[in-house]
């Protein structure tokens, strides 16, 4: 389909595709097998200007005035995820960790932290999830107590993408537990801050090129000027806003994985022979490929539509964001599963990429809000809108 890309968007697609095909594709199996963080690939992205696609130009990024750069980030993430969802995640997860600064920080905080992220000199990470506070972020136990001109953080964050590879962390902690969600605040914590250490690196099923670790805070002293926005109690609002902005990026990762699996399946079906003919000649396989293509294109249309809406200045897009994250992740799991089926026994072997794609796809149904949480949010919004119409 023709999505009428601007010249800038087309350039981002072509640049991302070139990096994916020429740089990432030859090494994706190695990074997956070894679980190594792809710093050399991050440098390739940085050199191409892809690390600042969603950051305004005044802070060294490439997001044009009047746009949030979501569409640009989505296009780059999709193209690189077609080859490796784990490697593509290094940049997408940095965006997740940066959105709290973009959405809630003071001008001084933005000027201090955004340029290094935009240039790719530093990566960011988002510190919200805890062992007992995944979908239920309100169950957070990490605390921040103000003493003089500093906040003392104590607690542990779990399953943090970019883990110990990042330099800048946006961390959520309770500054007043008695206020519930309104007692949550957000802090910028720099790597190397005394009292801030890392726990175990997770051994994951998929996206193995992405580093996932614990963040441990033991009497960690954070300067009061690192309180995002300079105001306590805004953390929950910032977290929700961040996830609403970042979910199209996760959807783009899922979309890219699905599109990559479809490409691999088409190529394989055209060369694999059984019963004296290419398997692409069997109607059963043709129908599988056709359905996969329809679902990939439907997911793409939804992801792009939501991204353009956000960039255009939409103010209430939580439901739309949940739409595309839910649908694209479900499509990714279905398409990659069918890709393995088309490959047959070869699809189950690590020598072929669809096995990895299937493993990578699963996480898109889980992180940044499970599919069930997306459905909860969609339903709640639909019911609220229905009630308002009756008034």
Number of C-alpha atoms within 10 A of each C-alpha: 6 4 9 8 10 9 9 11 16 14 13 21 20 15 18 23 22 14 18 25 14 10 14 23 16 11 14 21 19 12 19 22 12 10 20 14 20 20 13 11 19 20 16 18 23 19 12 16 18 25 30 29 25 25 26 21 15 14 19 18 22 21 22 14 10 10 17 23 23 25 26 25 27 27 26 30 32 29 29 29 29 27 26 31 34 29 29 29 23 28 25 28 22 25 29 24 28 28 25 28 24 22 17 23 23 18 11 10 19 19 14 11 20 25 20 20 26 27 21 23 13 18 26 31 27 28 27 25 23 22 13 14 15 18 16 12 17 17 17 24 19 20 23 26 16 15 11 8 10 17 22 19 27 20 18 23 26 22 22 23 25 26 26 21 19 21 18 24 27 24 25 30 26 28 24 17 16 9 11 15 19 18 19 27 27 33 28 27 22 17 15 10 12 13 15 21 16 15 15 13 15 17 11 15 13 20 25 26 27 26 26 23 21 23 22 19 22 14 17 20 22 23 17 18 17 19 26 27 23 17 15 17 20 20 28 22 17 24 25 13 17 23 20 21 24 26 27 31 31 30 33 35 34 37 38 31 37 36 28 27 28 25 15 20 26 16 12 17 19 13 12 13 13 11 6 6 12 14 20 22 13 12 10 11 18 15 12 17 21 12 14 24 17 11 21 24 17 16 28 23 15 19 29 20 17 23 30 17 17 23 19 14 12 11 8 11 17 18 20 21 26 26 23 30 32 28 23 33 28 22 24 33 23 17 31 29 20 23 29 24 17 24 20 11 9 15 22 16 14 12 11 15 22 30 21 29 31 26 18 26 30 20 19 28 25 15 16 22 20 19 20 13 17 22 16 14 17 19 13 13 14 13 11 11 11 11 10 9 8 6 5
